[in-house]
Amino acid sequence: MRAAHDVLSHYQHVIEELRLITGAKGVFDVRVDGELLYSKHASGRHAAPGEVLERFRELVGPGVRDYGT
């Protein structure tokens, strides 16, 4: 899943655990600390490239830098 790769490659230093749990018919939700970042079911589409990463960045805020920077 591209979204997991994007988030881990940029924020591996602040993520303690990442779980991928499949749903029926390719439906998936992305939640962080219980907060819904993206839902394929609700949107009716796959996330655009970088969309989940951008929402994660908004959640963690500008004080958390990308890994390696």
C-alpha positions as CSV (number, residue, x, y, z in Angstrom):
1,M,0.0,0.0,0.0
2,R,1.5,3.3,-1.1
3,A,0.0,5.3,1.8
4,A,1.8,3.2,4.4
5,H,5.1,3.4,2.5
6,D,4.7,7.2,2.2
7,V,4.0,7.7,5.9
8,L,6.7,5.4,7.1
9,S,9.4,6.7,4.7
10,H,8.8,10.3,6.0
11,Y,7.8,9.7,9.7
12,Q,9.3,6.4,10.8
13,H,11.1,8.2,13.6
14,V,7.7,9.1,15.3
15,I,5.6,6.0,14.5
16,E,5.6,3.4,17.2
17,E,3.3,0.9,15.4
18,L,1.6,0.7,12.0
19,R,-1.0,-1.9,11.2
20,L,-2.6,-2.7,7.9
21,I,-5.9,-4.4,8.2
22,T,-7.7,-5.4,5.1
23,G,-11.4,-4.8,4.5
24,A,-14.0,-6.2,2.2
25,K,-13.8,-5.2,-1.5
26,G,-10.6,-3.2,-1.0
27,V,-12.1,-0.7,1.4
28,F,-9.7,0.7,3.9
29,D,-9.6,3.5,6.5
30,V,-6.5,5.2,7.8
31,R,-6.6,6.2,11.4
32,V,-4.0,7.7,13.7
33,D,-4.6,7.6,17.4
34,G,-8.3,7.0,16.7
35,E,-8.6,9.9,14.3
36,L,-9.8,9.1,10.8
37,L,-7.4,10.5,8.2
38,Y,-8.8,8.9,5.1
39,S,-11.7,6.5,4.3
40,K,-12.0,4.8,0.9
41,H,-15.5,3.8,1.9
42,A,-16.6,7.4,2.7
43,S,-14.8,9.0,-0.4
44,G,-15.7,6.2,-2.8
45,R,-12.2,6.4,-4.4
46,H,-8.6,5.5,-3.8
47,A,-6.5,8.1,-2.1
48,A,-4.6,10.3,-4.6
49,P,-0.8,9.9,-4.5
50,G,0.5,11.7,-1.4
51,E,-3.0,12.5,0.0
52,V,-2.7,10.3,3.1
53,L,0.8,11.6,3.7
54,E,-0.4,15.2,3.5
55,R,-3.2,14.5,6.0
56,F,-0.7,12.9,8.3
57,R,1.5,15.9,8.1
58,E,-1.4,18.1,9.0
59,L,-2.2,15.9,12.0
60,V,1.4,15.8,13.5
61,G,1.9,19.5,12.8
62,P,4.8,21.6,11.5
63,G,7.0,20.9,14.6
64,V,7.6,17.3,13.5
65,R,10.1,17.2,10.7
66,D,10.5,14.5,8.0
67,Y,12.8,11.7,8.7
68,G,16.4,12.5,7.8
69,T,15.9,16.3,7.8
